[in-house]
């Protein structure tokens, strides 16, 4: 809630921001004390929500023209972040309830082409001990906060210029969250720690998932992260109605990639933070057993295609952008089809399909970078006229 309010406050002056934050905290304190008195779960956010709704009322009743539009856009941006989070949680539940079988055997077989990276990184993460595990878990859970930090930097001049930039991270973030669950419904996958491990019970030592129900009885076998599954004819198998089918593609990888892209134009510390968050997210998604390696490749292609599509829309459907967006969508579709219909061939021929997968992802990365460079404004060199020599005065 407070992250959403922070996005909303980019349209306010500094004085208005302090007033809004103070009101939100004052509203939350009684709620906090009430929950603490009845020994309930201590959460914050009521004050931030009330402040955002109050700003919407002020925009409708006390503002006119461009100022009203700007304030409503700010409120809408903050509420979209909150609504996107709740909608995502609802979609995860829908995938678990409506997809009784999962396709993990297909993905795990295809993952042999990459050397089963989830199994390798899983052992490395376990070797770091509780400290390393908690650090990666913090990075994984606080991904939205990192996105808000980058977005606040991009939107830092809205209160001065009184307009939003043409494109920013929040747009990409929301579109990824909007389209991703649709792929979950087509390609339901629960992840290696659930399909080939003990699920939440595996991380009971650092106590990462204290309230997650056990899923070991639904697993194909207890193999993760010590023993990769053998290559055999894959088939769909049933799973519980609680665990989300949220692996293909890896949306955490997609969001971390978007943060990395949008932090490139920031100061050095922001660029370093974006790089760290991407690498740490990759380590967490693989090391915690949430995703397979082929999920990561699909997530990167997914993000670059969406990012290019949004920028192409802003540029009036530029031809080069349309071509690249179509290419990215084609590669993404080809990846999903190969995971579904060619997993055995991919697993048995890793020296062929492993480089092909990396080449497909690399081609999309190269195409994206090349297209973005074509759109960068050309620096024009203005030659200064040299002073004309004056004849000497005699």
N, C-alpha and C positions, 0 to 999 in steps of 0.2 A: 504493500500500500504506500509506504513512504517512498519507495523507488518511483512509483507512478506519480506521486505528488511532486517529487523532484523534477520529473520531466515537465509537469504542468507549470512549475514555477519558472521555467526558462522565459516565459512571456511577461513575468512580473519584474518590477524594479527591486533593488536590494531591500529597500524599506518594506515593500509589500511582501517580500520573501520572508523576512524575519517575523513579520506579523502573522503570516500564514503558518509558519513553523511553530511559533509560540502557541497559537490557537490549537493546532493539532496536538501538541504535547499536553496542553492543559485539558483537552478532552480525553486523551488516553489515560491520564493519571488515575481518575476515578475508576475507569474500567479495569485498569491494572490492579488497583487496590482491592476492588470487588472480587476479581478472580483469585487474587492471593488469599483473601479472607476465606473463601469457600474451597480453597485447595484445588482450584481448577487449573487448566493449562494456561500458562502466562503468555499472552500474545499481544502484539501491538497492531494498529492499523485503523481502528475506528475513527480516530481523530483525522487521519489523513484522508479517509474517504469522505468524511463530513466536510472537510475544507474544500476538496475538489468539487463536491456537489454545491457547496456554497458559492464557489467561484462561478459555477455555471449559472446559478440564479442571478448573481451580480451582473454577469455578461448579458443576460436577457433583460434585466430590469434597469441597469444603470449605465450600460455602454451602448454605443451606436456606431454604425459604419465599420470601418476597418478595425477599430479597437474591439468591438464586439466579436468580430470574426476571429481576430487573433486570440482573444481569451478563450473562445469556444474551441478553437483548434488545440490550444494548450490543454484544456480540460479533457478533450477527446483523446489526446495523445496519452495522457496519464491513465484514463479509464480503459483505453485499449490495451495497455500493458497488463492491467489487473484482469480484464475480461479474457485476454489471451491466455493468461495463466490458468484461470478457472476452466476455460474451454478446453485447454490441453488436458487437464486432469479428467474432465468428462470424457474426452476422446479415448484416453487410456483405459478407462473403465469399459467403454463401449467395445473396444477391441477385445478385451478379455471375455466379455459376455457373448459377443456375436461370432467369435472365431474359436470354436472349440478345439480345432487341430492347428498345429504349428508346423512350419517347414524348416526347422533347425537342421535336420539331417542333410537337406540339400545344401544349405549354406555352409555347414561344417565340412562337407565333402569338397565343395568348391574352394574352401579356405586352405586346403592342402596346397593349392597353387602358390600361396603366399608363405607357406611354411608354418601355418597355424600360429600366427602372432599372438593371439589372445592367451594361448597356453604359455608361450615364452615370457611375455610381459607379466602374466599373472604370477609366475614364479619369482620374477624380479621384484615385483611390488611386495610380495609376501616376505622377501628377504630384507626389505627396508625396515620392517618392524612397525609397531603401532604409530610411531611419529610420522614416518613417510606415508603410511596409509591414511592417517587423519589429514595430512596436508593435501593429498590428492582428493580426498573426499570433500574437503572444504572448497577446493577449486571447482570440483564437479558441481557441487550444490549451489555455489554462489555465482554461477555463470551469468545469471540475469543481472546481478549487481555490476559485474564487469561490463556488461553491455550498456547499462545505464551510465557508467562513468565515461565510456567512449562517446555515447550519445550526447551527454551533457557538454563535452568538449566541442562536438560538432555544432551544437545549438547554442553555444555560449553568447553569440551576438544577436540572438533573436530579440532580446529586450531592447537593444539599441537600434537595430535596423527595422524592427517592427514587422518582420516577415520571416517565414521559415525557409531554410535552404531547399533547393529543388530535390535533393536526395540525401538521406541520412540513414543511419544504422537501424533505427526503429522500424522503418518500412520493411527492410530485408528481414529483420527478426520476426516480424509478425507474419509475413508471407510464408516464410519457412514453416512456422508453426501452423499456418492454415492449410498448407498443401501436404505436409509430412504425414499426418494421420491418414490421409487418403491412401498413401502407399502402404501404411501399416495394414489397412483392411485388405489390400490386394496381396501382400506378401507378409503374413503374420509370422513373426519370429520372436522368441522370448530371450535368447542369448545363451551363451555357453555355460554360465554359472547355474542356470536353471535347467537347461536341457541335458547337460552333462556333468552337473555337480549337485551340491546339496543346497543350493540357493542361499537364502538368508543365513542359514546355520553356518556357512563357511566363514562369515565375518563376525561371529559372535564375540571373538576376543577383543577387537576394537569397538564392538558394540555399535556398528554402523546402522543396522536396521532392527532396532529393538521391537518394533510393532509389526513386522512383516510375518505373515503366516508361513509355516514350513512348506516346502515344495519338493523335498527329496523323493517322495513317493511317486512323483510324476516324471522324474528324470529317466532318460534312456539308460544311463549308467553313471556311476560316480567316477568320472575321469578327469574333470577339470580341477587344477591346472597341471596335473602330473603326467597324464598319459593322453596324447591326442587320439581321437577315435579313428578306427581303421576305415579304409575306403571300401564301401559296399554300396549296393543299390539303395538309395535313400527313399524314404517314404514319410508321409505326414503322420503325426502321432498326436493323440489327445493330450491336453494340458488343463490345468485348473481354470476356474472362472474368475481368478483374482489377479494373476500376474499379467501385466500389460504386454501386448505383442508389439513392442516399440523399438525394434532393432534395425529394420531395413527401410530406409537408410538410417544411419546414425545422426539424429538431429542435434545431439550435443556436439558432434564433430562439425555439423553444418553451421550451428550458431557460433562455435569457436572460430571457424574459418571466416565467418562474416565479421566477427570482432577483429580478427587479424587484418582483414582487408581494409576495414574502415579506420584502423589505427595507423595505417601507413602514412597518412598525411599529417599526423599529429607530431608533437614534440618527441624528443628521443625517449624520455621515460615512458610515454604512452606506447611508443613502438615496441620498446622492450617488454612492457607489460602485455601487449597483445600477443607477442611471440611466446612469452612464458605461458600465457593462458591457453594458447593453442596446443603447445607441446604437453603441458600438464593434463589438459583434457584428453588428448590422445592416450596418454599414459593411464589415465583413470578409466576411460571407456574400455580399453583392452585389458588393463591390469586387474580391474574388478570383475572381469568376466561379463560385462554388460553387452559387449559387441564382439563380432568377428572382424577379421581384417577386411573382408570384402564389404562389410557395412561402412567402414571408414572411407574406402574408395568411392562408394556410391554417395556418401554424404558430402564429400568434397565436390564431386561433379554436380550434385544437386544444388549446392550453394552458388557455385559460379554461374550456373545456368540461370538461376533466379535473379542473382545480382545483375547479370548482363541484361536480362529481360526488363527489369525495372529501370535501368539506366537507358535502355533503348526506348522505352515508353516516354521517358522524360525528353528524349531528343527527337520526338516526332517519328518514331519507328525508322530510325536510321538503318540503311540497308546493311551495313557491316554488322550492326548489332543484331538485326533480325537473322542474318546468316549464322552468326555464332550461337545465338540462343537456340536456333533449330538444330545446330550441330550438337550442342550440349544435351538437349533433350533426346536426340538420337542415341548418343553414347550412353546416357542414363538408362534408356529403355533397353539397349543392347546388353548392358550389364545385368539388369534384372532378368532378362530372358536367358542369358547364359547361366546365371546362378540356378535358374529353375529347370532348364532343359539340358544343360551340358555339365552338371556338377561332377559326374564320374570321370568324364574325359579331362576336365580341368584338374581334378585331384590326381589322376594317373600321369599327367604330363605337366608337372609344375615348371619345368624349364622352358616350356613353350607358353603356357597360359599365364604364368606369373609375370614375365616381362610384358606380355600383351596387356594385362590388367594395368600395370604401371604405365605402359605406353599410352593407353587410352586416357588415364587420368592426366598424365603429363601433357598430352595433346590439348586437353581442355584447359589446363592451366596456361599453357603457352598461348592458345587462342584468346583467352581472356586478357592476358597481359598485353598482347599485341593489339587487341581491339581497344583497350583502354588508352594505350599510348596514342592511337590514331585520334582519340577524342580530346587529348590534352591540348590546351590552347598553345599555339605556336608563339614562341618569344620573338617579337619583332625588334630587330636592331635598328635603332634610329641613328643614322650617322649625323654627327654634328658638323655643320658647315664650318669649314676653316675660315678664319678671317682673311679677307682679301688684302693683299699687300697694297699699301698706299704709296704713291710716288712721293719722294722726298720733296719737301718744300724748300725752295731755294730763296 
